[in-house]
Amino acid sequence: MAQFQRISTAQAKTLCSTGGALVVDIRDPQSFAANHIKDAQPLSNENLADFMANTDKSTQVVVCCYHGNSSQSAALYLAEQGFNAVYSLDGGFEQWRLDFPEDCSN
């Protein structure tokens, strides 16, 4: 059974800085354009097929949404598609923005 793990912003930051994890942001394009985690890439239904085809399944993927709810479903989907290191960001972008405002791009 495919699984993902819920992680805190501190754990995600460590994964990104030491493990080379990729952050994908599933919020709407306007929210992403207004502000997002540095180096995050937007992920939506429009670019999902390209992401799936061009991303190594062994890549650590941290899924980010607004508050950490929708990211759980998206993380489960990625795990079901064969990604073997998938994480859902607890608290989502809003928590990251509070914890690490210096690591946001707008």
N, C-alpha and C positions, 0 to 999 in steps of 0.2 A: 504494500500500500504506500502510495506516494505521501510524503510528509514535508512540512516546512516548520520552521522554528520562529517564534515571536522573540524579538530582541529589543533591548532598550536603545536609546539614541547613543549612549556611551559605547555599547557593544558594537553598534553599527559603525560608529566613527573609528573604532579600533580596527574593525574588519576592513574598512576602506583604506586606512592609512598603512596597515601592516600586511593585510591579506590580499589587497588588490580587488576587493569586492566592487561590483558594478551596482550603482543605485539606479533603479528605474522608477520614474514618477508617473503614476497613473491618473493624476488629477487632470482636469480639463486644460486645453492649450492656453487659455487666457491666464489661468492661475499659474501655470508653469512659467509663462513668459513674464509675469509680474515678479515672481520670486521663486527660487528653487534651491535645493542643495547643490553646492558647487560640484561640477562634473557629472551631475545626474543627467540621464537622458529620458526624454518623454517616451511613454509607452501607451499606445492606444490601439483600438481595433484596426485603425488605418495602417499602422506600421508593425503590428504583431507578427505577421507572416515573415517579414524581412528580419525582424529580431530573432525569431525562431530559427530561420535558415542560416543566419550569419553569426550566431553566438554559440560558442563552445558550451556544451551541456555541463562541463565541469566548472564553469565560471561561477563564483559565488555571486548570487543576485540578491540585493536588498530591495524589496518592493515598498514604495512610499506612496501614501495617499494623503488625505487631509488630516485625519485623526487616528488612523491605524485600524479602521474597520474594513473598508473595501480592500485594503492591501492583503488581508488574510485570504480572501477568495482568489485574488490574482496570484498570490504566492502558491496556493494549492494547485491552481491550474498549471503554473509553470512546473511544479514538481511532478504533476501527472504527465506532463509532456516530456519528462526525462531529465530535467535539470536536477542535479543531485545535491545542491547546496543553496537552498532558497530560504530567505528570511523575510518576515513581515515586520516593519518598523512600528513598534508600539508608540502610540501618540502621534504618529505620522509627521508630516511636515511642520505642523503647528508646534509640536513638542521640540522638534529639531531647531526650529527658529528661536524658540525660547532658550534652549540649552546652548546652542552654538550659532548665534547670529553672525559671527564672523565667517562662518562657513556657508553662507547663503549668497546666491548671485541674483541680482535683479537688474 
